[in-house]
């Protein structure tokens, strides 16, 4: 439970505009963070290729 509270508090304490779009918690350490990181990279590359870079930042829109 403390791990979840810390994961919520961390981005709340960050400056607006620097907060991550998502926060992951992997208490089982099953490797899902690695898979998610690869998916994020592929998604970002795709958005860049199709000209939707604004969707890669919080508050971005079409």
Predicted model as a PDB file, atoms N, CA, C, CB and O in Angstrom, pLDDT in the B-factor column:
MODEL        1                                                                  
ATOM      1  N   UNK A   1       0.822  -1.192   0.000  1.00 74.00           N  
ATOM      2  CA  UNK A   1       0.000   0.000   0.000  1.00 74.00           C  
ATOM      3  C   UNK A   1       0.870   1.262   0.000  1.00 74.00           C  
ATOM      4  CB  UNK A   1      -0.937  -0.005   1.209  1.00 74.00           C  
ATOM      5  O   UNK A   1       0.531   2.245  -0.659  1.00 74.00           O  
ATOM      6  N   UNK A   2       1.970   1.240   0.721  1.00 85.00           N  
ATOM      7  CA  UNK A   2       2.855   2.401   0.765  1.00 85.00           C  
ATOM      8  C   UNK A   2       3.453   2.682  -0.607  1.00 85.00           C  
ATOM      9  CB  UNK A   2       3.970   2.185   1.790  1.00 85.00           C  
ATOM     10  O   UNK A   2       3.677   3.839  -0.963  1.00 85.00           O  
ATOM     11  N   UNK A   3       3.712   1.629  -1.379  1.00 85.00           N  
ATOM     12  CA  UNK A   3       4.277   1.804  -2.707  1.00 85.00           C  
ATOM     13  C   UNK A   3       3.312   2.588  -3.604  1.00 85.00           C  
ATOM     14  CB  UNK A   3       4.604   0.439  -3.333  1.00 85.00           C  
ATOM     15  O   UNK A   3       3.739   3.425  -4.398  1.00 85.00           O  
ATOM     16  N   UNK A   4       2.027   2.315  -3.474  1.00 86.00           N  
ATOM     17  CA  UNK A   4       1.019   3.024  -4.266  1.00 86.00           C  
ATOM     18  C   UNK A   4       0.959   4.485  -3.835  1.00 86.00           C  
ATOM     19  CB  UNK A   4      -0.374   2.357  -4.115  1.00 86.00           C  
ATOM     20  O   UNK A   4       0.912   5.377  -4.682  1.00 86.00           O  
ATOM     21  N   UNK A   5       0.960   4.735  -2.548  1.00 89.00           N  
ATOM     22  CA  UNK A   5       0.909   6.112  -2.042  1.00 89.00           C  
ATOM     23  C   UNK A   5       2.117   6.911  -2.524  1.00 89.00           C  
ATOM     24  CB  UNK A   5       0.848   6.120  -0.502  1.00 89.00           C  
ATOM     25  O   UNK A   5       1.975   8.069  -2.917  1.00 89.00           O  
ATOM     26  N   UNK A   6       3.288   6.311  -2.499  1.00 89.00           N  
ATOM     27  CA  UNK A   6       4.494   6.990  -2.975  1.00 89.00           C  
ATOM     28  C   UNK A   6       4.410   7.267  -4.480  1.00 89.00           C  
ATOM     29  CB  UNK A   6       5.742   6.146  -2.660  1.00 89.00           C  
ATOM     30  O   UNK A   6       4.827   8.330  -4.942  1.00 89.00           O  
ATOM     31  N   UNK A   7       3.872   6.310  -5.241  1.00 87.00           N  
ATOM     32  CA  UNK A   7       3.756   6.481  -6.686  1.00 87.00           C  
ATOM     33  C   UNK A   7       2.774   7.596  -7.033  1.00 87.00           C  
ATOM     34  CB  UNK A   7       3.316   5.172  -7.341  1.00 87.00           C  
ATOM     35  O   UNK A   7       2.936   8.264  -8.054  1.00 87.00           O  
ATOM     36  N   UNK A   8       1.765   7.805  -6.200  1.00 88.00           N  
ATOM     37  CA  UNK A   8       0.807   8.891  -6.427  1.00 88.00           C  
ATOM     38  C   UNK A   8       1.421  10.227  -6.005  1.00 88.00           C  
ATOM     39  CB  UNK A   8      -0.513   8.632  -5.649  1.00 88.00           C  
ATOM     40  O   UNK A   8       1.263  11.231  -6.700  1.00 88.00           O  
ATOM     41  N   UNK A   9       2.107  10.239  -4.891  1.00 92.00           N  
ATOM     42  CA  UNK A   9       2.661  11.487  -4.359  1.00 92.00           C  
ATOM     43  C   UNK A   9       3.799  12.042  -5.215  1.00 92.00           C  
ATOM     44  CB  UNK A   9       3.156  11.266  -2.945  1.00 92.00           C  
ATOM     45  O   UNK A   9       3.963  13.258  -5.316  1.00 92.00           O  
ATOM     46  N   UNK A  10       4.580  11.163  -5.828  1.00 91.00           N  
ATOM     47  CA  UNK A  10       5.746  11.605  -6.608  1.00 91.00           C  
ATOM     48  C   UNK A  10       5.355  12.575  -7.729  1.00 91.00           C  
ATOM     49  CB  UNK A  10       6.468  10.392  -7.206  1.00 91.00           C  
ATOM     50  O   UNK A  10       5.897  13.680  -7.760  1.00 91.00           O  
ATOM     51  N   UNK A  11       4.443  12.227  -8.654  1.00 89.00           N  
ATOM     52  CA  UNK A  11       4.107  13.186  -9.716  1.00 89.00           C  
ATOM     53  C   UNK A  11       3.326  14.402  -9.205  1.00 89.00           C  
ATOM     54  CB  UNK A  11       3.299  12.490 -10.792  1.00 89.00           C  
ATOM     55  O   UNK A  11       3.412  15.484  -9.787  1.00 89.00           O  
ATOM     56  N   UNK A  12       2.575  14.229  -8.131  1.00 90.00           N  
ATOM     57  CA  UNK A  12       1.832  15.371  -7.581  1.00 90.00           C  
ATOM     58  C   UNK A  12       2.813  16.450  -7.115  1.00 90.00           C  
ATOM     59  CB  UNK A  12       0.916  14.920  -6.401  1.00 90.00           C  
ATOM     60  O   UNK A  12       2.528  17.642  -7.224  1.00 90.00           O  
ATOM     61  N   UNK A  13       3.959  16.029  -6.600  1.00 93.00           N  
ATOM     62  CA  UNK A  13       4.950  16.972  -6.101  1.00 93.00           C  
ATOM     63  C   UNK A  13       5.785  17.613  -7.209  1.00 93.00           C  
ATOM     64  CB  UNK A  13       5.857  16.279  -5.129  1.00 93.00           C  
ATOM     65  O   UNK A  13       6.507  18.577  -6.956  1.00 93.00           O  
ATOM     66  N   UNK A  14       5.698  17.094  -8.422  1.00 91.00           N  
ATOM     67  CA  UNK A  14       6.493  17.617  -9.539  1.00 91.00           C  
ATOM     68  C   UNK A  14       5.870  18.895 -10.096  1.00 91.00           C  
ATOM     69  CB  UNK A  14       6.620  16.559 -10.655  1.00 91.00           C  
ATOM     70  O   UNK A  14       4.671  19.134  -9.949  1.00 91.00           O  
ATOM     71  N   UNK A  15       6.707  19.708 -10.736  1.00 89.00           N  
ATOM     72  CA  UNK A  15       6.232  20.927 -11.387  1.00 89.00           C  
ATOM     73  C   UNK A  15       5.263  20.581 -12.506  1.00 89.00           C  
ATOM     74  CB  UNK A  15       7.414  21.749 -11.936  1.00 89.00           C  
ATOM     75  O   UNK A  15       5.431  19.577 -13.198  1.00 89.00           O  
ATOM     76  N   UNK A  16       4.252  21.415 -12.677  1.00 83.00           N  
ATOM     77  CA  UNK A  16       3.327  21.218 -13.783  1.00 83.00           C  
ATOM     78  C   UNK A  16       4.103  21.302 -15.094  1.00 83.00           C  
ATOM     79  CB  UNK A  16       2.177  22.267 -13.747  1.00 83.00           C  
ATOM     80  O   UNK A  16       4.960  22.169 -15.258  1.00 83.00           O  
ATOM     81  N   UNK A  17       3.804  20.413 -16.010  1.00 81.00           N  
ATOM     82  CA  UNK A  17       4.512  20.363 -17.273  1.00 81.00           C  
ATOM     83  C   UNK A  17       5.671  19.377 -17.278  1.00 81.00           C  
ATOM     84  CB  UNK A  17       5.013  21.718 -17.614  1.00 81.00           C  
ATOM     85  O   UNK A  17       6.210  19.050 -18.335  1.00 81.00           O  
ATOM     86  N   UNK A  18       6.058  18.901 -16.086  1.00 84.00           N  
ATOM     87  CA  UNK A  18       7.137  17.909 -16.002  1.00 84.00           C  
ATOM     88  C   UNK A  18       6.611  16.557 -15.542  1.00 84.00           C  
ATOM     89  CB  UNK A  18       8.233  18.392 -15.049  1.00 84.00           C  
ATOM     90  O   UNK A  18       7.354  15.576 -15.495  1.00 84.00           O  
ATOM     91  N   UNK A  19       5.342  16.513 -15.207  1.00 83.00           N  
ATOM     92  CA  UNK A  19       4.758  15.265 -14.708  1.00 83.00           C  
ATOM     93  C   UNK A  19       4.649  14.236 -15.829  1.00 83.00           C  
ATOM     94  CB  UNK A  19       3.371  15.525 -14.090  1.00 83.00           C  
ATOM     95  O   UNK A  19       4.350  14.588 -16.970  1.00 83.00           O  
ATOM     96  N   UNK A  20       4.887  12.985 -15.512  1.00 81.00           N  
ATOM     97  CA  UNK A  20       4.756  11.945 -16.538  1.00 81.00           C  
ATOM     98  C   UNK A  20       3.293  11.736 -16.916  1.00 81.00           C  
ATOM     99  CB  UNK A  20       5.368  10.622 -16.046  1.00 81.00           C  
ATOM    100  O   UNK A  20       2.388  12.037 -16.139  1.00 81.00           O  
ATOM    101  N   UNK A  21       3.079  11.218 -18.117  1.00 76.00           N  
ATOM    102  CA  UNK A  21       1.710  10.947 -18.553  1.00 76.00           C  
ATOM    103  C   UNK A  21       1.109   9.783 -17.791  1.00 76.00           C  
ATOM    104  CB  UNK A  21       1.673  10.662 -20.047  1.00 76.00           C  
ATOM    105  O   UNK A  21      -0.109   9.706 -17.626  1.00 76.00           O  
ATOM    106  N   UNK A  22       1.955   8.879 -17.328  1.00 76.00           N  
ATOM    107  CA  UNK A  22       1.464   7.742 -16.545  1.00 76.00           C  
ATOM    108  C   UNK A  22       2.538   7.309 -15.567  1.00 76.00           C  
ATOM    109  CB  UNK A  22       1.056   6.560 -17.463  1.00 76.00           C  
ATOM    110  O   UNK A  22       3.724   7.578 -15.757  1.00 76.00           O  
ATOM    111  N   UNK A  23       2.102   6.641 -14.527  1.00 80.00           N  
ATOM    112  CA  UNK A  23       3.010   6.088 -13.524  1.00 80.00           C  
ATOM    113  C   UNK A  23       2.689   4.616 -13.385  1.00 80.00           C  
ATOM    114  CB  UNK A  23       2.884   6.832 -12.148  1.00 80.00           C  
ATOM    115  O   UNK A  23       1.525   4.227 -13.296  1.00 80.00           O  
ATOM    116  N   UNK A  24       3.725   3.808 -13.366  1.00 76.00           N  
ATOM    117  CA  UNK A  24       3.527   2.353 -13.256  1.00 76.00           C  
ATOM    118  C   UNK A  24       3.995   1.864 -11.899  1.00 76.00           C  
ATOM    119  CB  UNK A  24       4.281   1.604 -14.381  1.00 76.00           C  
ATOM    120  O   UNK A  24       4.967   2.360 -11.329  1.00 76.00           O  
ATOM    121  N   UNK A  25       3.277   0.887 -11.411  1.00 79.00           N  
ATOM    122  CA  UNK A  25       3.670   0.201 -10.182  1.00 79.00           C  
ATOM    123  C   UNK A  25       3.698  -1.276 -10.518  1.00 79.00           C  
ATOM    124  CB  UNK A  25       2.685   0.512  -8.976  1.00 79.00           C  
ATOM    125  O   UNK A  25       2.715  -1.822 -11.017  1.00 79.00           O  
ATOM    126  N   UNK A  26       4.817  -1.922 -10.249  1.00 74.00           N  
ATOM    127  CA  UNK A  26       4.982  -3.333 -10.589  1.00 74.00           C  
ATOM    128  C   UNK A  26       5.450  -4.099  -9.350  1.00 74.00           C  
ATOM    129  CB  UNK A  26       5.994  -3.510 -11.764  1.00 74.00           C  
ATOM    130  O   UNK A  26       6.604  -4.521  -9.280  1.00 74.00           O  
ATOM    131  N   UNK A  27       4.552  -4.279  -8.370  1.00 75.00           N  
ATOM    132  CA  UNK A  27       4.974  -4.934  -7.123  1.00 75.00           C  
ATOM    133  C   UNK A  27       5.420  -6.377  -7.328  1.00 75.00           C  
ATOM    134  CB  UNK A  27       3.846  -4.901  -6.120  1.00 75.00           C  
ATOM    135  O   UNK A  27       6.202  -6.897  -6.531  1.00 75.00           O  
ATOM    136  N   UNK A  28       4.946  -7.019  -8.361  1.00 77.00           N  
ATOM    137  CA  UNK A  28       5.336  -8.417  -8.585  1.00 77.00           C  
ATOM    138  C   UNK A  28       6.667  -8.516  -9.317  1.00 77.00           C  
ATOM    139  CB  UNK A  28       4.254  -9.149  -9.379  1.00 77.00           C  
ATOM    140  O   UNK A  28       7.252  -9.594  -9.419  1.00 77.00           O  
ATOM    141  N   UNK A  29       7.140  -7.380  -9.827  1.00 75.00           N  
ATOM    142  CA  UNK A  29       8.406  -7.344 -10.573  1.00 75.00           C  
ATOM    143  C   UNK A  29       8.398  -8.382 -11.696  1.00 75.00           C  
ATOM    144  CB  UNK A  29       9.604  -7.596  -9.623  1.00 75.00           C  
ATOM    145  O   UNK A  29       9.367  -9.115 -11.891  1.00 75.00           O  
ATOM    146  N   UNK A  30       7.279  -8.428 -12.434  1.00 81.00           N  
ATOM    147  CA  UNK A  30       7.129  -9.429 -13.493  1.00 81.00           C  
ATOM    148  C   UNK A  30       7.632  -8.953 -14.845  1.00 81.00           C  
ATOM    149  CB  UNK A  30       5.689  -9.825 -13.616  1.00 81.00           C  
ATOM    150  O   UNK A  30       7.490  -9.664 -15.840  1.00 81.00           O  
ATOM    151  N   UNK A  31       8.213  -7.772 -14.898  1.00 79.00           N  
ATOM    152  CA  UNK A  31       8.764  -7.271 -16.145  1.00 79.00           C  
ATOM    153  C   UNK A  31       7.817  -6.415 -16.953  1.00 79.00           C  
ATOM    154  CB  UNK A  31       9.203  -8.396 -16.969  1.00 79.00           C  
ATOM    155  O   UNK A  31       8.163  -5.992 -18.056  1.00 79.00           O  
ATOM    156  N   UNK A  32       6.640  -6.151 -16.440  1.00 80.00           N  
ATOM    157  CA  UNK A  32       5.677  -5.366 -17.211  1.00 80.00           C  
ATOM    158  C   UNK A  32       6.167  -3.943 -17.470  1.00 80.00           C  
ATOM    159  CB  UNK A  32       4.343  -5.323 -16.486  1.00 80.00           C  
ATOM    160  O   UNK A  32       5.766  -3.325 -18.457  1.00 80.00           O  
ATOM    161  N   UNK A  33       7.021  -3.419 -16.607  1.00 78.00           N  
ATOM    162  CA  UNK A  33       7.559  -2.075 -16.827  1.00 78.00           C  
ATOM    163  C   UNK A  33       8.415  -2.039 -18.089  1.00 78.00           C  
ATOM    164  CB  UNK A  33       8.385  -1.617 -15.611  1.00 78.00           C  
ATOM    165  O   UNK A  33       8.394  -1.054 -18.827  1.00 78.00           O  
ATOM    166  N   UNK A  34       9.161  -3.098 -18.337  1.00 83.00           N  
ATOM    167  CA  UNK A  34      10.003  -3.163 -19.539  1.00 83.00           C  
ATOM    168  C   UNK A  34       9.115  -3.207 -20.777  1.00 83.00           C  
ATOM    169  CB  UNK A  34      10.945  -4.406 -19.496  1.00 83.00           C  
ATOM    170  O   UNK A  34       9.367  -2.496 -21.750  1.00 83.00           O  
ATOM    171  N   UNK A  35       8.092  -4.027 -20.744  1.00 86.00           N  
ATOM    172  CA  UNK A  35       7.170  -4.135 -21.876  1.00 86.00           C  
ATOM    173  C   UNK A  35       6.481  -2.792 -22.129  1.00 86.00           C  
ATOM    174  CB  UNK A  35       6.117  -5.242 -21.618  1.00 86.00           C  
ATOM    175  O   UNK A  35       6.348  -2.371 -23.278  1.00 86.00           O  
ATOM    176  N   UNK A  36       6.052  -2.133 -21.082  1.00 82.00           N  
ATOM    177  CA  UNK A  36       5.386  -0.837 -21.228  1.00 82.00           C  
ATOM    178  C   UNK A  36       6.341   0.219 -21.785  1.00 82.00           C  
ATOM    179  CB  UNK A  36       4.822  -0.375 -19.879  1.00 82.00           C  
ATOM    180  O   UNK A  36       5.934   1.055 -22.592  1.00 82.00           O  
ATOM    181  N   UNK A  37       7.596   0.187 -21.364  1.00 85.00           N  
ATOM    182  CA  UNK A  37       8.579   1.147 -21.873  1.00 85.00           C  
ATOM    183  C   UNK A  37       8.793   0.965 -23.378  1.00 85.00           C  
ATOM    184  CB  UNK A  37       9.918   0.992 -21.124  1.00 85.00           C  
ATOM    185  O   UNK A  37       8.896   1.947 -24.112  1.00 85.00           O  
ATOM    186  N   UNK A  38       8.861  -0.274 -23.833  1.00 91.00           N  
ATOM    187  CA  UNK A  38       9.009  -0.544 -25.265  1.00 91.00           C  
ATOM    188  C   UNK A  38       7.768  -0.063 -26.007  1.00 91.00           C  
ATOM    189  CB  UNK A  38       9.246  -2.057 -25.524  1.00 91.00           C  
ATOM    190  O   UNK A  38       7.882   0.558 -27.064  1.00 91.00           O  
ATOM    191  N   UNK A  39       6.582  -0.342 -25.466  1.00 89.00           N  
ATOM    192  CA  UNK A  39       5.340   0.102 -26.106  1.00 89.00           C  
ATOM    193  C   UNK A  39       5.286   1.627 -26.182  1.00 89.00           C  
ATOM    194  CB  UNK A  39       4.115  -0.435 -25.339  1.00 89.00           C  
ATOM    195  O   UNK A  39       4.842   2.176 -27.190  1.00 89.00           O  
ATOM    196  N   UNK A  40       5.730   2.314 -25.137  1.00 87.00           N  
ATOM    197  CA  UNK A  40       5.753   3.777 -25.155  1.00 87.00           C  
ATOM    198  C   UNK A  40       6.693   4.293 -26.239  1.00 87.00           C  
ATOM    199  CB  UNK A  40       6.176   4.324 -23.786  1.00 87.00           C  
ATOM    200  O   UNK A  40       6.363   5.249 -26.941  1.00 87.00           O  
ATOM    201  N   UNK A  41       7.851   3.674 -26.378  1.00 90.00           N  
ATOM    202  CA  UNK A  41       8.818   4.094 -27.398  1.00 90.00           C  
ATOM    203  C   UNK A  41       8.248   3.890 -28.804  1.00 90.00           C  
ATOM    204  CB  UNK A  41      10.141   3.311 -27.242  1.00 90.00           C  
ATOM    205  O   UNK A  41       8.372   4.766 -29.660  1.00 90.00           O  
ATOM    206  N   UNK A  42       7.630   2.745 -29.036  1.00 93.00           N  
ATOM    207  CA  UNK A  42       7.035   2.466 -30.345  1.00 93.00           C  
ATOM    208  C   UNK A  42       5.906   3.452 -30.633  1.00 93.00           C  
ATOM    209  CB  UNK A  42       6.509   1.014 -30.407  1.00 93.00           C  
ATOM    210  O   UNK A  42       5.787   3.953 -31.751  1.00 93.00           O  
ATOM    211  N   UNK A  43       5.088   3.727 -29.640  1.00 89.00           N  
ATOM    212  CA  UNK A  43       3.983   4.673 -29.805  1.00 89.00           C  
ATOM    213  C   UNK A  43       4.521   6.065 -30.130  1.00 89.00           C  
ATOM    214  CB  UNK A  43       3.108   4.719 -28.531  1.00 89.00           C  
ATOM    215  O   UNK A  43       4.001   6.734 -31.023  1.00 89.00           O  
ATOM    216  N   UNK A  44       5.554   6.505 -29.420  1.00 90.00           N  
ATOM    217  CA  UNK A  44       6.136   7.822 -29.669  1.00 90.00           C  
ATOM    218  C   UNK A  44       6.713   7.902 -31.082  1.00 90.00           C  
ATOM    219  CB  UNK A  44       7.228   8.132 -28.630  1.00 90.00           C  
ATOM    220  O   UNK A  44       6.523   8.902 -31.774  1.00 90.00           O  
ATOM    221  N   UNK A  45       7.413   6.860 -31.511  1.00 93.00           N  
ATOM    222  CA  UNK A  45       7.952   6.840 -32.878  1.00 93.00           C  
ATOM    223  C   UNK A  45       6.826   6.940 -33.906  1.00 93.00           C  
ATOM    224  CB  UNK A  45       8.775   5.556 -33.116  1.00 93.00           C  
ATOM    225  O   UNK A  45       6.946   7.669 -34.891  1.00 93.00           O  
ATOM    226  N   UNK A  46       5.748   6.217 -33.681  1.00 94.00           N  
ATOM    227  CA  UNK A  46       4.604   6.249 -34.588  1.00 94.00           C  
ATOM    228  C   UNK A  46       4.000   7.651 -34.656  1.00 94.00           C  
ATOM    229  CB  UNK A  46       3.542   5.235 -34.145  1.00 94.00           C  
ATOM    230  O   UNK A  46       3.743   8.164 -35.745  1.00 94.00           O  
ATOM    231  N   UNK A  47       3.770   8.277 -33.485  1.00 92.00           N  
ATOM    232  CA  UNK A  47       3.194   9.626 -33.467  1.00 92.00           C  
ATOM    233  C   UNK A  47       4.092  10.614 -34.191  1.00 92.00           C  
ATOM    234  CB  UNK A  47       2.962  10.092 -32.027  1.00 92.00           C  
ATOM    235  O   UNK A  47       3.596  11.495 -34.893  1.00 92.00           O  
ATOM    236  N   UNK A  48       5.403  10.485 -34.037  1.00 93.00           N  
ATOM    237  CA  UNK A  48       6.327  11.368 -34.744  1.00 93.00           C  
ATOM    238  C   UNK A  48       6.214  11.170 -36.260  1.00 93.00           C  
ATOM    239  CB  UNK A  48       7.775  11.115 -34.278  1.00 93.00           C  
ATOM    240  O   UNK A  48       6.184  12.137 -37.020  1.00 93.00           O  
ATOM    241  N   UNK A  49       6.151   9.919 -36.682  1.00 95.00           N  
ATOM    242  CA  UNK A  49       6.072   9.628 -38.124  1.00 95.00           C  
ATOM    243  C   UNK A  49       4.809  10.178 -38.760  1.00 95.00           C  
ATOM    244  CB  UNK A  49       6.138   8.133 -38.361  1.00 95.00           C  
ATOM    245  O   UNK A  49       4.841  10.614 -39.910  1.00 95.00           O  
ATOM    246  N   UNK A  50       3.696  10.169 -38.034  1.00 96.00           N  
ATOM    247  CA  UNK A  50       2.441  10.637 -38.626  1.00 96.00           C  
ATOM    248  C   UNK A  50       2.138  12.103 -38.284  1.00 96.00           C  
ATOM    249  CB  UNK A  50       1.293   9.755 -38.159  1.00 96.00           C  
ATOM    250  O   UNK A  50       1.059  12.609 -38.594  1.00 96.00           O  
ATOM    251  N   UNK A  51       3.094  12.771 -37.646  1.00 93.00           N  
ATOM    252  CA  UNK A  51       2.949  14.204 -37.396  1.00 93.00           C  
ATOM    253  C   UNK A  51       2.057  14.585 -36.232  1.00 93.00           C  
ATOM    254  CB  UNK A  51       2.433  14.843 -38.596  1.00 93.00           C  
ATOM    255  O   UNK A  51       1.484  15.675 -36.224  1.00 93.00           O  
ATOM    256  N   UNK A  52       1.930  13.708 -35.249  1.00 91.00           N  
ATOM    257  CA  UNK A  52       1.096  14.012 -34.075  1.00 91.00           C  
ATOM    258  C   UNK A  52       1.929  14.114 -32.800  1.00 91.00           C  
ATOM    259  CB  UNK A  52       0.016  12.940 -33.900  1.00 91.00           C  
ATOM    260  O   UNK A  52       1.554  13.584 -31.754  1.00 91.00           O  
ATOM    261  N   UNK A  53       3.047  14.793 -32.904  1.00 88.00           N  
ATOM    262  CA  UNK A  53       3.967  14.921 -31.770  1.00 88.00           C  
ATOM    263  C   UNK A  53       3.290  15.565 -30.564  1.00 88.00           C  
ATOM    264  CB  UNK A  53       5.193  15.739 -32.173  1.00 88.00           C  
ATOM    265  O   UNK A  53       3.643  15.267 -29.423  1.00 88.00           O  
ATOM    266  N   UNK A  54       2.315  16.451 -30.809  1.00 85.00           N  
ATOM    267  CA  UNK A  54       1.649  17.137 -29.698  1.00 85.00           C  
ATOM    268  C   UNK A  54       0.940  16.160 -28.754  1.00 85.00           C  
ATOM    269  CB  UNK A  54       0.644  18.147 -30.239  1.00 85.00           C  
ATOM    270  O   UNK A  54       0.673  16.499 -27.601  1.00 85.00           O  
ATOM    271  N   UNK A  55       0.639  14.968 -29.229  1.00 81.00           N  
ATOM    272  CA  UNK A  55      -0.028  13.983 -28.374  1.00 81.00           C  
ATOM    273  C   UNK A  55       0.937  13.329 -27.388  1.00 81.00           C  
ATOM    274  CB  UNK A  55      -0.687  12.912 -29.231  1.00 81.00           C  
ATOM    275  O   UNK A  55       0.508  12.571 -26.518  1.00 81.00           O  
ATOM    276  N   UNK A  56       2.220  13.609 -27.511  1.00 79.00           N  
ATOM    277  CA  UNK A  56       3.216  12.990 -26.634  1.00 79.00           C  
ATOM    278  C   UNK A  56       3.413  13.763 -25.346  1.00 79.00           C  
ATOM    279  CB  UNK A  56       4.535  12.868 -27.352  1.00 79.00           C  
ATOM    280  O   UNK A  56       4.176  13.324 -24.485  1.00 79.00           O  
ATOM    281  N   UNK A  57       2.756  14.892 -25.186  1.00 72.00           N  
ATOM    282  CA  UNK A  57       2.901  15.683 -23.965  1.00 72.00           C  
ATOM    283  C   UNK A  57       1.539  15.855 -23.291  1.00 72.00           C  
ATOM    284  CB  UNK A  57       3.530  17.065 -24.279  1.00 72.00           C  
ATOM    285  O   UNK A  57       0.497  15.844 -23.946  1.00 72.00           O  
ATOM    286  N   UNK A  58       1.576  16.010 -21.997  1.00 63.00           N  
ATOM    287  CA  UNK A  58       0.338  16.246 -21.260  1.00 63.00           C  
ATOM    288  C   UNK A  58      -0.301  17.526 -21.765  1.00 63.00           C  
ATOM    289  CB  UNK A  58       0.600  16.326 -19.733  1.00 63.00           C  
ATOM    290  O   UNK A  58       0.382  18.541 -21.908  1.00 63.00           O  
ATOM    291  N   UNK A  59      -1.568  17.499 -22.032  1.00 54.00           N  
ATOM    292  CA  UNK A  59      -2.267  18.678 -22.519  1.00 54.00           C  
ATOM    293  C   UNK A  59      -2.180  18.845 -24.019  1.00 54.00           C  
ATOM    294  CB  UNK A  59      -1.727  19.894 -21.856  1.00 54.00           C  
ATOM    295  O   UNK A  59      -2.741  19.793 -24.567  1.00 54.00           O  
ATOM    296  N   UNK A  60      -1.481  17.936 -24.703  1.00 50.00           N  
ATOM    297  CA  UNK A  60      -1.383  18.021 -26.155  1.00 50.00           C  
ATOM    298  C   UNK A  60      -2.727  17.706 -26.786  1.00 50.00           C  
ATOM    299  CB  UNK A  60      -0.302  17.067 -26.687  1.00 50.00           C  
ATOM    300  O   UNK A  60      -3.526  16.952 -26.233  1.00 50.00           O  
ATOM    301  N   UNK A  61      -2.962  18.286 -27.936  1.00 47.00           N  
ATOM    302  CA  UNK A  61      -4.219  18.028 -28.629  1.00 47.00           C  
ATOM    303  C   UNK A  61      -4.002  18.108 -30.123  1.00 47.00           C  
ATOM    304  CB  UNK A  61      -5.308  19.020 -28.189  1.00 47.00           C  
ATOM    305  O   UNK A  61      -2.950  18.550 -30.585  1.00 47.00           O  
ATOM    306  N   UNK A  62      -4.985  17.687 -30.868  1.00 45.00           N  
ATOM    307  CA  UNK A  62      -4.902  17.739 -32.327  1.00 45.00           C  
ATOM    308  C   UNK A  62      -5.113  19.132 -32.834  1.00 45.00           C  
ATOM    309  CB  UNK A  62      -5.909  16.813 -32.954  1.00 45.00           C  
ATOM    310  O   UNK A  62      -5.077  19.360 -34.043  1.00 45.00           O  
TER     311      UNK A  62                                                      
ENDMDL                                                                          
END                                                                             
